[in-house]
Amino acid sequence: MQARPAALLVLLAGSGFAADYVGSKACAKCHAPLYRAYLRTPMGRSLVDARERPELASTRTVVVSEELHRQFEVWTDRGKLYQSEAGAGFRQEFPVAYAIGSGANGIGFIVRRGDYLFEAPLSYYRHAHAWGLSPGYENVDSGFNRPIASGCISCHSGRAQPIPNTNGKYLEPALLEPSVGCENCHGPGARHVAAGGARAAIVNPARLTPDLMQDICMYCHQAGDIRVLQPGKTLLDFRPGAPLDDTVAIFKMERQPSTADLLEHHESMRLSRCFRESGRMTCLTCHDPHAGSIEYRAKCLSCHDKPLPSPHPARKSDCIGCHMPKRAVATIAHSTLTNHRIVRNVNDLPPLQTNAATDEMSGLVRVNATPGRPLPLITLLQAYGQLIDQRPEYARKFNELLDRTSQENGDDPLVLAMLGRSALRSNSIDDAIRYLTHSIERGSIAPGVFEDLGEALARAGRPADALSALQRGIQLAPFAPELYKSAALQYVALGQRDEAVRTLNFYLGLFPQDDFIRQLLERLPRRK
């Protein structure tokens, strides 16, 4: 069977040929009207240099959290945005590097600390026309230390440069293209440009099969309960026109559909009667990614073309106001999102998900499964590994999978790290040290592996070796707080009190919001 042009391009890109990006401005040379229209869409302004939004903080604004006992401020100085946080005994401030979000609901902010990107504690909420705490900061003070993970930045930006296997560390520049760009949906454009605009040298989502087209949207608009990268993949490996399942597996814990609207758009649409019975509905049925505004009533009436009853409100107004009502987002203050499950009546109950879980997955629904494609055992293991902390009933299944995976992939650094943590939990200290050491030798650089190894060595009565492991972890992950506190404990075990105090003071320089450590140091008796 002859491959379609877009599919052929994907095959070539995955076969060793350079998949070069050129940036959206290169596209604008031939597609100027589309490019200008796209810049007015939410995706076209998803992330910008913070210097483009100084008007948001034209006057100094103070936000006080009584629960956290903190005072936050945001202001503009010489065209540059700043944010600060102050509490008992500390104050820290940082220039803001990026503004993230189109502003449909609000705008968050990113600061840069060395090679790392972190979320700022204040966001601007459009509906309230006010500054407030960023989502998740209401009860936990993360200061300026919540990393911007690659999974976040890959959907909010055009081309980011996260360093693999790190949490929040980026190359310079961190963003080759700030906002979501043409190539996020159309794939790398170098061949298209070199071929003088040949259609066969670029991916057109509208010409893909419905599943492959929707995979492009699902990349960012279907979170699921768990997302696990396939072996050897990063999020930046996804190419439009290829199955999303090649790069990431998306799971739901239950067959009962989610009632949340945040990044559950695809699942909600699939559960709609419109989708299930039309046989031809996709994301592009209603959405034009290049259009800043869409007349949804016309989209609905293109299918529902029978005359509506005279009292029906859609004769004069938009259909989606009743059939896709906006709902408040529990995790984001002052925000609403459109429910993408199209209902006849607001209180209609959704059907069960049609994505059947396999026997091996024992209850997990794999939202983006490719029919007939088996799931790598190590991918399933990671899914259960993410579950066991919040759902202890999955621990038995996880342990069974870990045993099977270790027999097939016993030298994989991730599997070794899981074996090490499992051995540590069961107090098999020698096994834990062996597995964790081997994991690091095989290339693992995750802070948790060094923390676990430090704990295992300490339990074995080897504080000097534990300290060495923790210090190596700190070199690789300088913003991992637990490594510093564990290192301080090992200094104490070695009788090096001054080094322990010095380590905790350095820690407070990075994480000044930690009141417990500050109070601990204040209570220590002074050396004479």
Summary of the structure (lengths in Angstrom):
residues: 528
radius of gyration: 25.6
end to end distance: 83.9
largest distance: 90.5
contacts: 1581
relative contact order: 0.08
helix: 41%
strand: 17%
